[in-house]
Amino acid sequence: MPNTLVLRYLFILSLLFPLPAFAIVNVEKAIIGPEEDGISHVANVAVNGASGNTVKSSIKADILSQWKHQQHTEFLMLQYNYGTSRGKVDSNKSFLHLRHRTDLNKQWAVEVLAQVGRDPFARLSRRTLLGGGLRLTAFEKAGVAAVYIGLGGFYEHERLRVTATTNDTSSRLWRSSNYLVVKRRFNEQLRINSTTYYQPAINQLNDYRLLEEMSVYVKIMDNIDLKLSLDFTYDAKPPQTVKPVDLRYSSGLELRF
């Protein structure tokens, strides 16, 4: 990796490591089919707000940097989400995700990942994880459609914020991590991505997390898309006082460079 890129990544890590993470991270780009060697970036920004009888504001921003060199690919993803309602903060979370992928052949690849983050409104003071697995290219037609399947696992450590009505403080466990990615281009202007994750605890299958991320991309310019997203998350055994279901929808712009 070029020295300037390494320094840039280390600088970002030093700034964001103490900040807010989700156990499920989608690093899939909208491109359908194999990518060319080199460094590329994708940035997403979504801003929402309301005033008058309802006063709300929120911003969601993320950047995915990718370095592909022969059969190897490195990923760095950063995301931050901040929101207020009637002058009070109701969302403040972010994560840092690192991943390495090595293609074994045209169908199979090996992935290794690490992640850190927090979400104070879900009582997560810190969540860290380390894991990996296999990725299968079940179907791939460049520029048209693709289906990918991931099978693996990770070790997870959660530290929870203690409140007056809770007594759970932390957890350490192994989870299986499985995903299904479906990509489809309908024409030059319209694409769709669907990513589904299923992550049960190895020793307790009724403790699982489920995520569906659906995104629709409408081309505005060669390197800019309008992105409409719907994210659904279900945690079968969330921390005490935390609701098991999260549903988020957003619209924003995606920039590729």
Contacts in CASP RR format, 6 or more apart in sequence:
PFRMAT RR
TARGET T0000
AUTHOR 0000-0000-0000
METHOD contacts of the structure
MODEL  1
MPNTLVLRYLFILSLLFPLPAFAIVNVEKAIIGPEEDGISHVANVAVNGA
SGNTVKSSIKADILSQWKHQQHTEFLMLQYNYGTSRGKVDSNKSFLHLRH
RTDLNKQWAVEVLAQVGRDPFARLSRRTLLGGGLRLTAFEKAGVAAVYIG
LGGFYEHERLRVTATTNDTSSRLWRSSNYLVVKRRFNEQLRINSTTYYQP
AINQLNDYRLLEEMSVYVKIMDNIDLKLSLDFTYDAKPPQTVKPVDLRYS
SGLELRF
1 67 0 8 1.000
1 74 0 8 1.000
2 39 0 8 1.000
5 39 0 8 1.000
5 67 0 8 1.000
9 65 0 8 1.000
9 76 0 8 1.000
12 76 0 8 1.000
12 78 0 8 1.000
13 96 0 8 1.000
16 78 0 8 1.000
16 94 0 8 1.000
16 96 0 8 1.000
17 96 0 8 1.000
17 116 0 8 1.000
19 80 0 8 1.000
19 94 0 8 1.000
19 96 0 8 1.000
19 117 0 8 1.000
19 118 0 8 1.000
20 80 0 8 1.000
20 92 0 8 1.000
20 93 0 8 1.000
20 94 0 8 1.000
20 95 0 8 1.000
20 117 0 8 1.000
20 118 0 8 1.000
20 119 0 8 1.000
20 120 0 8 1.000
20 124 0 8 1.000
21 93 0 8 1.000
21 94 0 8 1.000
21 95 0 8 1.000
21 96 0 8 1.000
21 97 0 8 1.000
21 115 0 8 1.000
21 116 0 8 1.000
21 117 0 8 1.000
21 118 0 8 1.000
21 119 0 8 1.000
21 124 0 8 1.000
21 127 0 8 1.000
21 128 0 8 1.000
22 93 0 8 1.000
22 95 0 8 1.000
22 117 0 8 1.000
22 119 0 8 1.000
22 127 0 8 1.000
22 233 0 8 1.000
23 115 0 8 1.000
23 127 0 8 1.000
23 129 0 8 1.000
23 156 0 8 1.000
23 175 0 8 1.000
23 199 0 8 1.000
23 209 0 8 1.000
24 197 0 8 1.000
24 199 0 8 1.000
24 209 0 8 1.000
24 211 0 8 1.000
24 233 0 8 1.000
25 77 0 8 1.000
25 79 0 8 1.000
25 95 0 8 1.000
25 97 0 8 1.000
25 115 0 8 1.000
26 195 0 8 1.000
26 197 0 8 1.000
26 213 0 8 1.000
27 64 0 8 1.000
27 75 0 8 1.000
27 77 0 8 1.000
27 97 0 8 1.000
27 99 0 8 1.000
28 148 0 8 1.000
28 181 0 8 1.000
28 183 0 8 1.000
28 193 0 8 1.000
28 195 0 8 1.000
29 35 0 8 1.000
29 42 0 8 1.000
29 64 0 8 1.000
29 66 0 8 1.000
30 42 0 8 1.000
30 183 0 8 1.000
30 191 0 8 1.000
30 193 0 8 1.000
30 215 0 8 1.000
30 217 0 8 1.000
30 225 0 8 1.000
30 254 0 8 1.000
31 143 0 8 1.000
32 140 0 8 1.000
32 141 0 8 1.000
32 142 0 8 1.000
32 143 0 8 1.000
32 144 0 8 1.000
32 145 0 8 1.000
32 146 0 8 1.000
32 183 0 8 1.000
32 184 0 8 1.000
32 185 0 8 1.000
32 191 0 8 1.000
33 140 0 8 1.000
33 141 0 8 1.000
33 142 0 8 1.000
33 143 0 8 1.000
33 146 0 8 1.000
34 140 0 8 1.000
34 142 0 8 1.000
35 66 0 8 1.000
35 68 0 8 1.000
35 73 0 8 1.000
36 68 0 8 1.000
37 68 0 8 1.000
37 69 0 8 1.000
37 70 0 8 1.000
38 67 0 8 1.000
38 68 0 8 1.000
38 69 0 8 1.000
39 65 0 8 1.000
39 66 0 8 1.000
39 67 0 8 1.000
40 65 0 8 1.000
40 66 0 8 1.000
40 68 0 8 1.000
40 256 0 8 1.000
40 257 0 8 1.000
41 63 0 8 1.000
41 64 0 8 1.000
41 65 0 8 1.000
41 66 0 8 1.000
41 256 0 8 1.000
41 257 0 8 1.000
42 63 0 8 1.000
42 64 0 8 1.000
42 66 0 8 1.000
42 254 0 8 1.000
42 255 0 8 1.000
42 256 0 8 1.000
43 61 0 8 1.000
43 62 0 8 1.000
43 63 0 8 1.000
43 64 0 8 1.000
43 254 0 8 1.000
43 255 0 8 1.000
43 257 0 8 1.000
44 60 0 8 1.000
44 61 0 8 1.000
44 62 0 8 1.000
44 63 0 8 1.000
44 227 0 8 1.000
44 252 0 8 1.000
44 253 0 8 1.000
44 254 0 8 1.000
44 255 0 8 1.000
45 59 0 8 1.000
45 60 0 8 1.000
45 61 0 8 1.000
45 252 0 8 1.000
45 253 0 8 1.000
45 255 0 8 1.000
46 59 0 8 1.000
46 60 0 8 1.000
46 61 0 8 1.000
46 227 0 8 1.000
46 229 0 8 1.000
46 250 0 8 1.000
46 251 0 8 1.000
46 252 0 8 1.000
46 253 0 8 1.000
47 57 0 8 1.000
47 58 0 8 1.000
47 59 0 8 1.000
47 60 0 8 1.000
47 252 0 8 1.000
48 56 0 8 1.000
48 57 0 8 1.000
48 58 0 8 1.000
48 59 0 8 1.000
48 250 0 8 1.000
48 251 0 8 1.000
49 56 0 8 1.000
49 57 0 8 1.000
49 58 0 8 1.000
50 56 0 8 1.000
50 57 0 8 1.000
55 85 0 8 1.000
55 86 0 8 1.000
55 87 0 8 1.000
56 83 0 8 1.000
56 84 0 8 1.000
56 85 0 8 1.000
56 86 0 8 1.000
57 83 0 8 1.000
57 84 0 8 1.000
58 81 0 8 1.000
58 82 0 8 1.000
58 83 0 8 1.000
58 84 0 8 1.000
58 91 0 8 1.000
59 80 0 8 1.000
59 81 0 8 1.000
59 82 0 8 1.000
59 83 0 8 1.000
60 79 0 8 1.000
60 80 0 8 1.000
60 81 0 8 1.000
60 250 0 8 1.000
61 79 0 8 1.000
61 80 0 8 1.000
61 81 0 8 1.000
62 77 0 8 1.000
62 78 0 8 1.000
62 79 0 8 1.000
62 80 0 8 1.000
63 77 0 8 1.000
63 78 0 8 1.000
64 75 0 8 1.000
64 76 0 8 1.000
64 77 0 8 1.000
65 75 0 8 1.000
65 76 0 8 1.000
65 77 0 8 1.000
66 73 0 8 1.000
66 74 0 8 1.000
66 75 0 8 1.000
66 76 0 8 1.000
67 73 0 8 1.000
67 74 0 8 1.000
71 102 0 8 1.000
71 103 0 8 1.000
71 104 0 8 1.000
72 100 0 8 1.000
72 101 0 8 1.000
72 102 0 8 1.000
72 103 0 8 1.000
73 100 0 8 1.000
73 101 0 8 1.000
73 102 0 8 1.000
73 103 0 8 1.000
74 98 0 8 1.000
74 99 0 8 1.000
74 100 0 8 1.000
75 97 0 8 1.000
75 98 0 8 1.000
75 99 0 8 1.000
75 100 0 8 1.000
75 101 0 8 1.000
76 96 0 8 1.000
76 97 0 8 1.000
76 98 0 8 1.000
77 95 0 8 1.000
77 96 0 8 1.000
77 97 0 8 1.000
77 98 0 8 1.000
77 99 0 8 1.000
78 94 0 8 1.000
78 95 0 8 1.000
78 96 0 8 1.000
78 97 0 8 1.000
79 94 0 8 1.000
79 95 0 8 1.000
80 93 0 8 1.000
80 94 0 8 1.000
81 91 0 8 1.000
81 92 0 8 1.000
81 93 0 8 1.000
81 94 0 8 1.000
82 89 0 8 1.000
82 91 0 8 1.000
82 92 0 8 1.000
83 89 0 8 1.000
83 90 0 8 1.000
83 91 0 8 1.000
83 92 0 8 1.000
84 90 0 8 1.000
90 121 0 8 1.000
91 121 0 8 1.000
92 119 0 8 1.000
92 120 0 8 1.000
92 121 0 8 1.000
93 117 0 8 1.000
93 118 0 8 1.000
93 119 0 8 1.000
93 120 0 8 1.000
93 121 0 8 1.000
93 122 0 8 1.000
94 117 0 8 1.000
94 118 0 8 1.000
95 115 0 8 1.000
95 116 0 8 1.000
95 117 0 8 1.000
96 115 0 8 1.000
96 116 0 8 1.000
96 117 0 8 1.000
97 113 0 8 1.000
97 114 0 8 1.000
97 115 0 8 1.000
98 113 0 8 1.000
98 114 0 8 1.000
98 115 0 8 1.000
99 111 0 8 1.000
99 112 0 8 1.000
99 113 0 8 1.000
99 114 0 8 1.000
100 111 0 8 1.000
100 112 0 8 1.000
100 113 0 8 1.000
101 109 0 8 1.000
101 110 0 8 1.000
101 111 0 8 1.000
101 135 0 8 1.000
102 109 0 8 1.000
102 110 0 8 1.000
103 109 0 8 1.000
104 110 0 8 1.000
106 137 0 8 1.000
107 136 0 8 1.000
107 137 0 8 1.000
108 134 0 8 1.000
108 135 0 8 1.000
108 136 0 8 1.000
108 137 0 8 1.000
109 134 0 8 1.000
109 135 0 8 1.000
109 137 0 8 1.000
110 132 0 8 1.000
110 133 0 8 1.000
110 134 0 8 1.000
110 135 0 8 1.000
111 132 0 8 1.000
111 133 0 8 1.000
111 134 0 8 1.000
111 135 0 8 1.000
111 150 0 8 1.000
112 131 0 8 1.000
112 132 0 8 1.000
112 133 0 8 1.000
113 129 0 8 1.000
113 130 0 8 1.000
113 131 0 8 1.000
113 132 0 8 1.000
113 154 0 8 1.000
114 128 0 8 1.000
114 129 0 8 1.000
114 130 0 8 1.000
114 131 0 8 1.000
115 127 0 8 1.000
115 128 0 8 1.000
115 129 0 8 1.000
115 130 0 8 1.000
116 126 0 8 1.000
116 127 0 8 1.000
116 128 0 8 1.000
117 124 0 8 1.000
117 126 0 8 1.000
117 127 0 8 1.000
117 128 0 8 1.000
118 124 0 8 1.000
118 125 0 8 1.000
118 126 0 8 1.000
118 127 0 8 1.000
119 127 0 8 1.000
120 161 0 8 1.000
122 238 0 8 1.000
122 239 0 8 1.000
122 242 0 8 1.000
123 160 0 8 1.000
123 161 0 8 1.000
123 163 0 8 1.000
123 166 0 8 1.000
123 239 0 8 1.000
123 240 0 8 1.000
123 241 0 8 1.000
123 242 0 8 1.000
124 158 0 8 1.000
124 159 0 8 1.000
124 160 0 8 1.000
124 161 0 8 1.000
124 239 0 8 1.000
125 159 0 8 1.000
125 160 0 8 1.000
125 161 0 8 1.000
126 157 0 8 1.000
126 158 0 8 1.000
126 159 0 8 1.000
127 156 0 8 1.000
127 157 0 8 1.000
127 158 0 8 1.000
127 159 0 8 1.000
128 156 0 8 1.000
128 157 0 8 1.000
129 154 0 8 1.000
129 155 0 8 1.000
129 156 0 8 1.000
129 157 0 8 1.000
130 154 0 8 1.000
130 155 0 8 1.000
131 152 0 8 1.000
131 153 0 8 1.000
131 154 0 8 1.000
131 155 0 8 1.000
131 177 0 8 1.000
132 152 0 8 1.000
132 153 0 8 1.000
132 154 0 8 1.000
132 177 0 8 1.000
133 150 0 8 1.000
133 151 0 8 1.000
133 152 0 8 1.000
133 153 0 8 1.000
133 177 0 8 1.000
134 150 0 8 1.000
134 151 0 8 1.000
134 152 0 8 1.000
135 148 0 8 1.000
135 149 0 8 1.000
135 150 0 8 1.000
136 148 0 8 1.000
136 149 0 8 1.000
136 150 0 8 1.000
136 151 0 8 1.000
137 146 0 8 1.000
137 147 0 8 1.000
137 148 0 8 1.000
138 147 0 8 1.000
138 148 0 8 1.000
138 149 0 8 1.000
139 145 0 8 1.000
139 146 0 8 1.000
139 147 0 8 1.000
140 146 0 8 1.000
140 147 0 8 1.000
140 148 0 8 1.000
143 185 0 8 1.000
144 184 0 8 1.000
144 185 0 8 1.000
145 182 0 8 1.000
145 183 0 8 1.000
145 184 0 8 1.000
145 185 0 8 1.000
146 181 0 8 1.000
146 182 0 8 1.000
146 183 0 8 1.000
147 180 0 8 1.000
147 181 0 8 1.000
147 182 0 8 1.000
147 183 0 8 1.000
148 179 0 8 1.000
148 180 0 8 1.000
148 181 0 8 1.000
149 178 0 8 1.000
149 179 0 8 1.000
149 180 0 8 1.000
149 181 0 8 1.000
150 177 0 8 1.000
150 178 0 8 1.000
150 179 0 8 1.000
150 180 0 8 1.000
151 177 0 8 1.000
151 178 0 8 1.000
152 176 0 8 1.000
152 177 0 8 1.000
152 178 0 8 1.000
153 174 0 8 1.000
153 175 0 8 1.000
153 176 0 8 1.000
153 177 0 8 1.000
154 174 0 8 1.000
154 175 0 8 1.000
154 177 0 8 1.000
155 172 0 8 1.000
155 173 0 8 1.000
155 174 0 8 1.000
156 171 0 8 1.000
156 172 0 8 1.000
156 173 0 8 1.000
156 174 0 8 1.000
156 175 0 8 1.000
157 170 0 8 1.000
157 171 0 8 1.000
157 172 0 8 1.000
158 170 0 8 1.000
158 171 0 8 1.000
158 172 0 8 1.000
158 239 0 8 1.000
159 169 0 8 1.000
159 170 0 8 1.000
160 166 0 8 1.000
160 168 0 8 1.000
160 169 0 8 1.000
160 170 0 8 1.000
160 171 0 8 1.000
160 239 0 8 1.000
162 169 0 8 1.000
163 241 0 8 1.000
165 240 0 8 1.000
165 241 0 8 1.000
166 239 0 8 1.000
166 240 0 8 1.000
166 241 0 8 1.000
167 240 0 8 1.000
168 239 0 8 1.000
168 240 0 8 1.000
173 201 0 8 1.000
173 202 0 8 1.000
173 203 0 8 1.000
173 204 0 8 1.000
173 207 0 8 1.000
174 201 0 8 1.000
174 202 0 8 1.000
174 203 0 8 1.000
175 199 0 8 1.000
175 200 0 8 1.000
175 201 0 8 1.000
175 202 0 8 1.000
175 209 0 8 1.000
176 198 0 8 1.000
176 199 0 8 1.000
176 200 0 8 1.000
176 202 0 8 1.000
177 197 0 8 1.000
177 199 0 8 1.000
178 197 0 8 1.000
178 198 0 8 1.000
178 199 0 8 1.000
179 195 0 8 1.000
179 196 0 8 1.000
179 197 0 8 1.000
179 198 0 8 1.000
180 194 0 8 1.000
180 195 0 8 1.000
180 196 0 8 1.000
181 193 0 8 1.000
181 194 0 8 1.000
181 195 0 8 1.000
181 196 0 8 1.000
182 193 0 8 1.000
182 194 0 8 1.000
182 195 0 8 1.000
183 191 0 8 1.000
183 192 0 8 1.000
183 193 0 8 1.000
183 194 0 8 1.000
184 191 0 8 1.000
184 192 0 8 1.000
185 191 0 8 1.000
186 192 0 8 1.000
188 219 0 8 1.000
189 218 0 8 1.000
189 219 0 8 1.000
190 216 0 8 1.000
190 217 0 8 1.000
190 218 0 8 1.000
190 219 0 8 1.000
191 216 0 8 1.000
191 217 0 8 1.000
191 219 0 8 1.000
191 225 0 8 1.000
192 214 0 8 1.000
192 215 0 8 1.000
192 216 0 8 1.000
192 217 0 8 1.000
193 213 0 8 1.000
193 214 0 8 1.000
193 215 0 8 1.000
193 217 0 8 1.000
194 212 0 8 1.000
194 213 0 8 1.000
194 214 0 8 1.000
194 215 0 8 1.000
195 211 0 8 1.000
195 212 0 8 1.000
195 213 0 8 1.000
196 210 0 8 1.000
196 211 0 8 1.000
196 212 0 8 1.000
196 213 0 8 1.000
197 209 0 8 1.000
197 210 0 8 1.000
197 211 0 8 1.000
198 208 0 8 1.000
198 209 0 8 1.000
198 210 0 8 1.000
199 208 0 8 1.000
199 209 0 8 1.000
199 210 0 8 1.000
200 206 0 8 1.000
200 207 0 8 1.000
200 208 0 8 1.000
201 207 0 8 1.000
201 208 0 8 1.000
206 236 0 8 1.000
206 237 0 8 1.000
207 236 0 8 1.000
207 237 0 8 1.000
208 236 0 8 1.000
209 233 0 8 1.000
209 234 0 8 1.000
209 235 0 8 1.000
209 236 0 8 1.000
210 233 0 8 1.000
210 234 0 8 1.000
210 236 0 8 1.000
211 231 0 8 1.000
211 232 0 8 1.000
211 233 0 8 1.000
211 234 0 8 1.000
212 230 0 8 1.000
212 231 0 8 1.000
212 232 0 8 1.000
213 229 0 8 1.000
213 230 0 8 1.000
213 231 0 8 1.000
213 232 0 8 1.000
214 229 0 8 1.000
214 230 0 8 1.000
214 231 0 8 1.000
215 227 0 8 1.000
215 228 0 8 1.000
215 229 0 8 1.000
215 230 0 8 1.000
216 227 0 8 1.000
216 228 0 8 1.000
216 229 0 8 1.000
217 225 0 8 1.000
217 226 0 8 1.000
217 227 0 8 1.000
217 254 0 8 1.000
218 225 0 8 1.000
218 226 0 8 1.000
218 228 0 8 1.000
219 225 0 8 1.000
220 226 0 8 1.000
220 253 0 8 1.000
223 255 0 8 1.000
223 256 0 8 1.000
223 257 0 8 1.000
224 253 0 8 1.000
224 254 0 8 1.000
224 255 0 8 1.000
224 256 0 8 1.000
225 253 0 8 1.000
225 254 0 8 1.000
226 251 0 8 1.000
226 252 0 8 1.000
226 253 0 8 1.000
226 254 0 8 1.000
227 251 0 8 1.000
227 252 0 8 1.000
227 253 0 8 1.000
227 254 0 8 1.000
228 249 0 8 1.000
228 250 0 8 1.000
228 251 0 8 1.000
228 252 0 8 1.000
229 248 0 8 1.000
229 249 0 8 1.000
229 250 0 8 1.000
229 251 0 8 1.000
230 247 0 8 1.000
230 248 0 8 1.000
230 249 0 8 1.000
231 246 0 8 1.000
231 247 0 8 1.000
231 248 0 8 1.000
231 249 0 8 1.000
232 245 0 8 1.000
232 246 0 8 1.000
232 247 0 8 1.000
233 245 0 8 1.000
233 246 0 8 1.000
233 247 0 8 1.000
234 244 0 8 1.000
234 245 0 8 1.000
234 246 0 8 1.000
235 242 0 8 1.000
235 244 0 8 1.000
236 244 0 8 1.000
238 244 0 8 1.000
END
